[in-house]
Amino acid sequence: GDSVTQMEGPVTLSEEAFLTINCTYTATGYPSLFWYVQYPGEGLQLLLKATKADDKGSNKGFEATYRKETTSFHLEKGSVQVSDSAVYFCALNEDSSNTGKLIFGQGTTLQVKP
Amino acid sequence: GAVVSQHPSWVICKSGTSVKIECRSLDFQATTMFWYRQFPKQSLMLMATSNEGSKATYEQGVEKDKFLINHASLTLSTLTVTSAHPEDSSFYICSARWAGRKHEQYFGPGTRLTVT
């Protein structure tokens, strides 16, 4: 079945460092890909998405490019802030089923130190 | 826009009792709602999908008689944990989507259930 694999955390960075969180997927169809963020004590929020190959999703300085050839959707940010500390989830939605079901990776905790 | 609320945000109950968790879409009509369970430091596990006015579709391994889901209106879905046991203690999260944005789900803040 479809699955999502994220790099294990926690990831600890100093403020203004470059961030990469790796995400790879397996899917039989042509999924849409998402990054969600969960701040402490809050629900998941959609950070960015890409619905087809070579699309780049971006929001709040974060970017991820849908790479079909490497089945990846790595999350990047050029300069992280303390406020970016959160858990980041990569997810896919297998489009052809139209059920809306999301399959999540295991989550990566990011801790940014001042 | 696209706000989803859950109530209660946390609940403690005794073993053997039932607990109801509400999920509401506040500013849109949710044609589909999803219920997830999240264990500490782990990912979200989809429990069931519910469409307004029809029976929920449960994921493999989820007991439908234990986790009763009702999606009675386009803005409300409820999850009832029946005869709760300590192993049911978890973080339960709902999400909702509407027909106009099939690729996006909007998540509630979650409900922390502790069964003693």
Interface residues (C-beta under 8 A of the other chain):
Chain A: S32 Y36 E42 G43 L44 Q45 L46 K49 T51 F89 N93 D95 N98 T99 G100 K101 L102 I103 F104 G105 Q106 G107 T109
Chain B: V4 Q6 T32 F34 K41 Q42 S43 L44 L46 T49 I93 S95 R97 K102 H103 E104 Q105 Y106 F107 G108 P109 G110
